[in-house]
Amino acid sequence: MLRIEVNDIRLYAYHGCLREEALIGGNYVVSVFVDADVMESVVTDELPATIDYVLLNQIVKEEMAVRSKLIEHVAQRILKRIKESDRRIATAGVRVRKLSPPINGDVKEVAVFLQA
């Protein structure tokens, strides 16, 4: 089993319950990982033998472009797509961080983490 991580994908998106968030948007940082049976890749040095992290990044970008009220919802969509992208994936995880959330307080970020 091999773990592949794509960390700190920086995006601008329009998630949130407030109307202003849909109009103005905000900064997000997403990280994903997959645990997959791709040990052949360490020997063959061939892309088809592993999970393509370019695809993982693309899934994140596409799902972050679809507006959600809750980052929990967008995280679940990302996780579902990743798990469905390759049958060799045993476990996957996603962390979505919303930077400078519009809440009453000095908060750097809010985050959710899902794993399946």
Buried (B, 14 or more C-beta within 10 A) or exposed (E): EBEBEBEEBEBEBBBBEEEEBEEEBBEBBBBBBBBBEBEBBEEEEEEEBBBEEEBBBEBBBEBBEEBBEEBEBBBBBBBBBBBEBBEBBEEBBBBBBBBEBEEEEEEEEEBBEBEE
